[in-house]
């Protein structure tokens, strides 16, 4: 029995995505369980049976082996013209239908219409995603306008959440993206965002310096806002097929 087939069975049977480390643990756990049964049978005087060679070989299954097996599965799916593939998201691995079949799958949900974010909402989400955790005042310092409505809309759609309070006067709320955000945009972490390493390092004005920014700072501010919004525009979330 190949490791790839075992992984396929685990992911297919699970209702939730499974992380790589958990898959490796489950495989090792099965081998350990078989070893325990063998020891118990020996203690009870029953005929001792050796574990199958293929099962014993899985005793030290590592994450690297799991990833290699999943790549093997996806190659088989592609070569066989299958309509799905295994994709890793924030919560782990799961079977997803391929994009080209999206319009057909959508017929299963006739009342479910794709919802698109407005430009201001996308800009607000982009700033939060790249600079999280971040306060509302800091977001407004970047956008130059009040963001109460946009933040509430993103909270309602479960794309952002309250992640705590900042160690600042008044202890303002901190906002961060949710697991649904990563699921919708098809990424595993913030590091997978377009140009993440560069945009997360750009110096932004402090909230209290918003009205004191000079022309050079305002120019940089507009550049940052445009960059983060453009970087995420191609991955705007739509309901999962």
Secondary structure, 3 states (H helix, E strand, C coil): CCHHHHHHHHHHHCCCCECHHHHHHHHHHHHHHHHHHHHHHHHCCCCCCCCCHHHHCCCCCCHHHHHHHHHHHHHHHHHCCCCEEEEEECCEEEEEECHHHHHHHHHHHCCCCCCCCCHHHHHHHHHHHHHCCEEHHHHHHHHCCCCHHHHHHHHHCCCEEEEEECCCCCCCEEEEECHHHHHHHCCCCHHHCCCHHHHCCCCCCCHHHHHHCCHHHHHHHHHHHHHHHHHHHCCCCCCCC
